Amino acid sequence: MVTMRMLGTHRAWEDWAMVAFGTLIVVSPWLMPGETGHVQSVVLNAVIVGLIVCALAALEMLALERWEEAIGFVCGIWMIASPFVFDYADAGMLRYWHFALGALVAIFAAMEFWQDTTRAETAAKS
């Protein structure tokens, strides 16, 4: 049975999952060739956001800071909005990949933020 204490514990696999999500974001334009015609802005956006997500996950492994999750959450929301901002929302599977990966990044970042907040509150009570 999952307890609130278990949910409030930071786990390393979450950081590795964020690295995987960031890597998938980086390579996603090449996984669906021809869908956006490799529009430079779409590819550049995916590479930059994916690298930021990977870098934040690596930082998270070294030191737990709340700002890392906040930026990660913003990156996730940005990936969800990207198909509409860069006008490839009607293009094919890439929009679904970016929406799904953005949602996963945002959900994991929110969950890790909550875990760090719970951990900080527990430490303050001790």
CORPE-V628422 format. One record per helix or strand of 2 or more residues. SS is the DSSP state (alpha for helix, beta for strand). FROM is the first residue (numbers start at 1). TO is the last residue. Records with the same first field share a line. If there is no record, write none. Layout:
SS: FROM-TO + FROM-TO
This chain:
alpha: 4-7 + 12-31 + 40-62 + 66-85 + 93-125
